[in-house]
Amino acid sequence: MAVLVTPFLEEDVILVKVFLKGLTTGLILQIAIGPIFFYLVNITLQKTLMDGLFAVFAVTIVDYLYILLAIAGVGKILEKEKTKEILGLVSSVILILFGLYMAISTANMINTDLTMISQSQTIFTSFISAFILTISSPLTIVFWTGVFAAKSIEYSFTKKQLLVFGLSAGLATLLFLGSSILVLTVFKTSIPLTVVRAANLVVGLVLILYGIIRAIKISRMVAASIISTPEKNECG
């Protein structure tokens, strides 16, 4: 007996395929581990599973915010060189400040055990710190704009399909980071405090280095644009 495929059923099948494509794309992008991942690992090592998960929720919320803004077309505005330079410098400074805070806090951990560290800061603190660190890189909107533009051309997505794609791509953040935190928690009890201290220092230094490198690159871009501007005026 032939199965009658209604337009609604066919559309649902297409949306499921789009959802899976978005999830796959998101998981592939998660492989490019950055400073935020290491920051979440550090939170989980120092504190509790709930702290780690709330930090993951914060990162996921920001990712969804940037995804929605990218779909809305805000990324096109941020593609302007002047805007990118300003936002890039601001995010670099925030990364460096976070790194300095973590590196300095390592010294305070020398005579402190993990229980005292966990009690001294709340889940809300973990959420807010992860939220601020993630939202300090608004150029992520430009990145997502590029991803959505490429996929829209490749698969000829409608607006609705693009929203589904963005929803599933953002879900990949929650799945990847959440599962990573859960796995880390299982082995956390076997990790010595000295390793936690070392991890705190290393993550702090990584954030500082990452922020400095970004700041240098952006400064060079600004210098190059300043030099090229008079040349253009002379040619004119």
C-alpha positions as CSV (number, residue, x, y, z in Angstrom):
1,M,0.0,0.0,0.0
2,A,1.4,3.4,-1.0
3,V,2.2,5.8,1.8
4,L,0.6,9.2,1.4
5,V,3.2,11.9,2.1
6,T,1.5,15.2,3.0
7,P,3.2,18.6,2.4
8,F,3.3,19.0,6.2
9,L,5.1,15.7,6.8
10,E,7.5,16.4,4.0
11,E,8.3,19.8,5.6
12,D,8.9,18.1,8.9
13,V,11.3,15.7,7.4
14,I,13.2,18.5,5.8
15,L,13.4,20.5,9.1
16,V,14.7,17.4,10.9
17,K,17.5,17.1,8.3
18,V,18.3,20.8,8.7
19,F,18.4,20.3,12.5
20,L,20.9,17.4,12.1
21,K,23.0,19.5,9.7
22,G,23.1,22.3,12.2
23,L,24.0,20.0,15.1
24,T,26.7,18.4,13.1
25,T,28.1,21.7,12.0
26,G,28.0,23.0,15.6
27,L,29.8,19.9,17.0
28,I,32.5,20.2,14.3
29,L,33.1,23.9,15.3
30,Q,33.3,22.8,18.9
31,I,36.5,20.8,18.1
32,A,38.3,24.2,17.8
33,I,38.8,24.4,21.6
34,G,39.5,27.9,22.8
35,P,40.2,29.8,26.0
36,I,36.5,29.6,27.1
37,F,36.7,25.8,27.2
38,F,39.7,25.8,29.4
39,Y,38.1,28.4,31.6
40,L,35.1,26.1,32.1
41,V,37.4,23.2,32.9
42,N,39.1,25.3,35.5
43,I,35.8,26.3,37.1
44,T,34.8,22.6,37.4
45,L,38.2,21.6,38.8
46,Q,38.1,24.3,41.5
47,K,34.4,24.1,42.4
48,T,31.4,21.8,41.8
49,L,29.6,20.1,39.0
50,M,26.8,22.6,39.3
51,D,29.2,25.5,39.0
52,G,30.6,23.9,35.8
53,L,27.1,23.3,34.3
54,F,25.9,26.8,35.2
55,A,29.0,28.2,33.4
56,V,28.1,26.0,30.4
57,F,24.5,27.4,30.4
58,A,26.0,31.0,30.4
59,V,28.2,30.2,27.4
60,T,25.2,28.6,25.6
61,I,22.9,31.6,26.3
62,V,25.5,34.0,24.8
63,D,26.0,31.7,21.8
64,Y,22.3,31.7,21.1
65,L,22.2,35.5,21.5
66,Y,24.9,35.9,19.0
67,I,23.4,33.3,16.6
68,L,20.0,35.2,16.7
69,L,21.8,38.5,16.1
70,A,23.8,36.9,13.2
71,I,20.6,35.6,11.6
72,A,19.0,39.1,12.1
73,G,21.8,40.6,10.1
74,V,23.7,42.4,12.9
75,G,26.9,40.7,11.7
76,K,26.9,42.9,8.6
77,I,27.1,46.0,10.7
78,L,30.0,44.6,12.8
79,E,32.0,43.7,9.6
80,K,33.0,47.4,9.4
81,E,36.8,47.6,10.0
82,K,36.5,50.4,12.6
83,T,33.9,48.5,14.6
84,K,35.8,45.3,14.4
85,E,39.0,47.1,15.7
86,I,37.2,48.7,18.7
87,L,35.4,45.5,19.7
88,G,38.5,43.4,19.2
89,L,40.6,45.7,21.5
90,V,37.9,45.7,24.2
91,S,37.6,41.9,24.2
92,S,41.4,41.6,24.3
93,V,41.6,43.8,27.4
94,I,38.8,41.7,29.1
95,L,40.7,38.5,28.3
96,I,43.9,39.9,29.8
97,L,42.1,41.1,32.9
98,F,40.5,37.7,33.4
99,G,43.8,36.0,32.9
100,L,45.5,38.3,35.5
101,Y,42.8,37.6,38.0
102,M,43.2,33.8,37.6
103,A,46.9,34.0,37.8
104,I,46.8,36.1,40.9
105,S,44.2,33.9,42.5
106,T,46.6,30.9,42.2
107,A,48.7,32.5,44.9
108,N,45.7,32.6,47.2
109,M,45.1,28.9,46.6
110,I,48.4,27.8,48.1
111,N,47.1,27.5,51.6
112,T,43.5,26.8,50.6
113,D,41.8,23.5,50.0
114,L,39.1,22.9,47.3
115,T,36.3,22.8,49.8
116,M,37.0,26.4,51.0
117,I,37.3,27.5,47.4
118,S,33.9,26.0,46.5
119,Q,32.2,27.7,49.5
120,S,33.8,31.1,48.9
121,Q,32.1,31.6,45.5
122,T,28.6,30.8,44.5
123,I,27.1,29.2,41.4
124,F,25.9,32.7,40.4
125,T,29.5,33.8,40.3
126,S,30.5,31.0,38.0
127,F,27.5,31.8,35.7
128,I,28.3,35.5,35.6
129,S,32.1,35.1,35.0
130,A,31.5,32.7,32.1
131,F,28.8,34.9,30.7
132,I,31.1,38.0,30.8
133,L,34.0,36.2,29.3
134,T,31.9,34.8,26.4
135,I,30.0,38.0,25.7
136,S,33.3,39.9,25.6
137,S,33.8,38.6,22.0
138,P,31.0,40.2,20.0
139,L,32.9,39.5,16.8
140,T,31.6,36.0,17.2
141,I,28.5,37.4,15.5
142,V,30.6,38.0,12.4
143,F,31.8,34.4,12.5
144,W,28.2,33.0,12.8
145,T,27.1,35.4,10.0
146,G,29.8,33.8,7.7
147,V,28.7,30.3,8.7
148,F,25.0,31.0,8.1
149,A,25.7,32.7,4.8
150,A,27.8,29.8,3.5
151,K,25.2,27.2,4.6
152,S,22.3,29.2,3.2
153,I,24.0,29.3,-0.2
154,E,25.0,25.7,0.0
155,Y,21.6,24.3,1.0
156,S,19.3,27.2,-0.2
157,F,17.8,27.5,3.3
158,T,14.6,29.4,3.9
159,K,14.4,31.8,6.9
160,K,12.6,29.1,8.9
161,Q,15.2,26.5,8.0
162,L,18.0,28.9,8.9
163,L,16.4,29.4,12.4
164,V,16.3,25.7,12.9
165,F,19.9,25.4,11.7
166,G,20.9,28.1,14.2
167,L,19.0,26.4,17.0
168,S,20.7,23.1,16.5
169,A,24.1,24.7,16.0
170,G,23.8,26.4,19.4
171,L,22.6,23.2,21.0
172,A,26.0,21.7,20.1
173,T,27.6,24.1,22.5
174,L,25.5,22.8,25.4
175,L,26.0,19.1,24.4
176,F,29.8,19.3,23.9
177,L,30.7,21.5,26.9
178,G,28.1,19.8,29.2
179,S,29.4,16.3,28.4
180,S,33.0,17.5,28.8
181,I,32.2,18.9,32.3
182,L,30.4,15.7,33.3
183,V,33.3,13.5,32.2
184,L,35.8,15.8,34.0
185,T,33.7,15.6,37.2
186,V,34.0,11.8,37.2
187,F,37.8,12.0,37.3
188,K,37.9,15.1,39.5
189,T,38.4,13.3,42.8
190,S,41.6,11.7,41.6
191,I,43.1,15.0,40.5
192,P,45.6,16.4,43.2
193,L,45.2,20.0,44.4
194,T,48.6,20.9,43.0
195,V,47.3,20.0,39.5
196,V,44.3,22.2,40.1
197,R,46.5,25.1,41.1
198,A,48.7,24.5,38.0
199,A,45.7,24.4,35.8
200,N,44.4,27.7,37.2
201,L,47.8,29.3,36.5
202,V,48.0,27.8,33.0
203,V,44.5,28.9,32.0
204,G,45.2,32.4,33.3
205,L,48.4,32.6,31.3
206,V,46.6,31.3,28.2
207,L,43.9,34.0,28.5
208,I,46.6,36.7,29.0
209,L,48.6,35.4,26.0
210,Y,45.5,35.1,23.8
211,G,44.4,38.6,24.7
212,I,47.9,40.1,24.0
213,I,48.2,38.4,20.7
214,R,44.8,39.6,19.6
215,A,45.6,43.1,20.8
216,I,48.9,43.2,18.8
217,K,47.2,41.9,15.6
218,I,44.4,44.6,15.9
219,S,47.0,47.3,16.7
220,R,48.9,46.4,13.5
221,M,45.7,46.5,11.6
222,V,44.9,50.0,13.0
223,A,48.4,51.2,12.2
224,A,48.2,49.9,8.7
225,S,44.9,51.6,8.0
226,I,46.3,54.9,9.4
227,I,49.3,54.7,7.1
228,S,47.2,53.8,4.0
229,T,44.7,56.6,4.6
230,P,47.1,59.5,3.7
231,E,48.3,57.6,0.7
232,K,44.8,57.3,-0.6
233,N,44.2,61.0,0.0
234,E,47.4,61.9,-2.0
235,C,46.3,59.7,-4.8
236,G,42.9,61.4,-4.8
